[in-house]
Amino acid sequence: MKQLLLTLVILISSPAFAGETQQLLQLLDYVGVDYAEAIEDGKVVNAGEYKEMIEFSGAINTAMAALPWDEAKAALKQEAAALKVAIETKRPPADIAAMSGAMRSRIMNRYQVVAV
């Protein structure tokens, strides 16, 4: 797996939750950045990378469901499902970057996570 662009530090008391949240944020960051290497003009240009994007979108959905309850959780789960569909339907990279970035920001704000 390629090295992520950001190092994340989780400022939450539960180590298990911190690890899961860190992984979720890393997946969102990775998908937002690397999806552009998989899709161009609605076509797969890198099959291996596209396969990863499909797998990671499934992992994002699973991780999102595991977040502790919060009034924003239902909306985040819907966004994760929409991201998965967007990847499966080969939406433009800019759309995927915007969707994953917005989800990442909301998670950081709602669950008090800081990226450094």
RODO-2510 file (C-alpha; in nm, 4 decimals, decimal comma):
residues 116
     n   res          X          Y          Z
     1     m     0,0000     0,0000     0,0000
     2     k     0,1259     0,3460    -0,0789
     3     q     0,2314     0,5716     0,2030
     4     l    -0,0373     0,8187     0,3043
     5     l     0,0153     1,1886     0,2666
     6     l    -0,0832     1,2762     0,6214
     7     t     0,0140     1,1478     0,9622
     8     l    -0,2854     1,1440     1,1910
     9     v    -0,2915     1,1738     1,5671
    10     i    -0,6103     1,0749     1,7471
    11     l    -0,6987     1,2657     2,0614
    12     i    -0,9608     1,0320     2,2052
    13     s    -0,9280     0,8375     2,5284
    14     s    -1,0210     0,4908     2,3981
    15     p    -0,7219     0,3290     2,2228
    16     a    -0,9444     0,0877     2,0280
    17     f    -1,1676     0,3691     1,9056
    18     a    -0,8643     0,5825     1,8243
    19     g    -0,7120     0,3081     1,6107
    20     e    -1,0353     0,2397     1,4242
    21     t    -1,0949     0,6090     1,3639
    22     q    -0,7392     0,6614     1,2465
    23     q    -0,7770     0,3786     0,9967
    24     l    -1,1081     0,5198     0,8719
    25     l    -0,9560     0,8644     0,8189
    26     q    -0,6568     0,7121     0,6405
    27     l    -0,8865     0,5152     0,4103
    28     l    -1,0874     0,8274     0,3275
    29     d    -0,7691     1,0220     0,2594
    30     y    -0,6243     0,7435     0,0469
    31     v    -0,9407     0,7029    -0,1611
    32     g    -0,9719     1,0784    -0,2103
    33     v    -0,6177     1,1061    -0,3417
    34     d    -0,5531     0,7788    -0,5254
    35     y    -0,8881     0,7249    -0,6982
    36     a    -0,7604     0,9604    -0,9708
    37     e    -0,4982     0,6988    -1,0581
    38     a    -0,7719     0,4417    -1,1217
    39     i    -1,0330     0,6310    -1,3239
    40     e    -1,0104     0,8734    -1,6118
    41     d    -1,3085     0,9983    -1,8112
    42     g    -1,5317     0,7330    -1,6537
    43     k    -1,3023     0,4468    -1,7539
    44     v    -1,0718     0,2265    -1,5498
    45     v    -0,7119     0,3125    -1,6370
    46     n    -0,5503     0,1111    -1,3580
    47     a    -0,7379    -0,2091    -1,2728
    48     g    -0,5323    -0,2865    -0,9622
    49     e    -0,5850     0,0590    -0,8179
    50     y    -0,9567     0,0493    -0,9013
    51     k    -0,9900    -0,2866    -0,7253
    52     e    -0,8342    -0,1288    -0,4163
    53     m    -1,0801     0,1596    -0,4343
    54     i    -1,3723    -0,0858    -0,4401
    55     e    -1,2269    -0,2766    -0,1436
    56     f    -1,1521     0,0403     0,0507
    57     s    -1,5007     0,1804    -0,0066
    58     g    -1,6393    -0,1379     0,1490
    59     a    -1,3991    -0,1028     0,4414
    60     i    -1,5071     0,2603     0,4860
    61     n    -1,8699     0,1481     0,5113
    62     t    -1,7803    -0,1180     0,7685
    63     a    -1,5708     0,1245     0,9738
    64     m    -1,8411     0,3907     0,9578
    65     a    -2,0955     0,1482     1,0994
    66     a    -1,8593     0,0800     1,3910
    67     l    -1,8377     0,4449     1,4993
    68     p    -1,9962     0,5224     1,8353
    69     w    -2,3435     0,6639     1,8186
    70     d    -2,3624     1,0355     1,7521
    71     e    -2,6412     1,2376     1,5966
    72     a    -2,4256     1,2701     1,2824
    73     k    -2,3650     0,8941     1,2474
    74     a    -2,6725     0,8206     1,0335
    75     a    -2,5765     1,0897     0,7836
    76     l    -2,2149     0,9688     0,7777
    77     k    -2,3307     0,6132     0,7066
    78     q    -2,5411     0,7425     0,4151
    79     e    -2,2435     0,9371     0,2831
    80     a    -2,0239     0,6271     0,3046
    81     a    -2,2831     0,4298     0,1073
    82     a    -2,3011     0,7087    -0,1518
    83     l    -1,9200     0,7122    -0,1794
    84     k    -1,9205     0,3382    -0,2480
    85     v    -2,1804     0,3794    -0,5233
    86     a    -1,9893     0,6740    -0,6699
    87     i    -1,6747     0,4633    -0,6927
    88     e    -1,8615     0,1673    -0,8393
    89     t    -2,0178     0,3909    -1,1057
    90     k    -1,6787     0,5480    -1,1836
    91     r    -1,7672     0,9070    -1,1010
    92     p    -1,5017     1,1710    -1,1746
    93     p    -1,2032     1,1844    -0,9385
    94     a    -1,2949     1,5382    -0,8282
    95     d    -1,6307     1,4083    -0,7020
    96     i    -1,4670     1,1289    -0,5036
    97     a    -1,2084     1,3661    -0,3572
    98     a    -1,4825     1,6079    -0,2504
    99     m    -1,6998     1,3351    -0,0980
   100     s    -1,4179     1,1661     0,0922
   101     g    -1,2752     1,4984     0,2085
   102     a    -1,6121     1,6164     0,3397
   103     m    -1,6657     1,2889     0,5272
   104     r    -1,3173     1,3063     0,6732
   105     s    -1,3761     1,6626     0,7965
   106     r    -1,7113     1,5739     0,9525
   107     i    -1,5634     1,2756     1,1356
   108     m    -1,2748     1,4856     1,2636
   109     n    -1,5153     1,7534     1,3888
   110     r    -1,7798     1,5235     1,5390
   111     y    -1,5406     1,2810     1,7072
   112     q    -1,2771     1,5379     1,8071
   113     v    -0,9961     1,4033     1,5898
   114     v    -0,7020     1,6206     1,4868
   115     a    -0,4743     1,5692     1,1851
   116     v    -0,1185     1,6948     1,2096
***
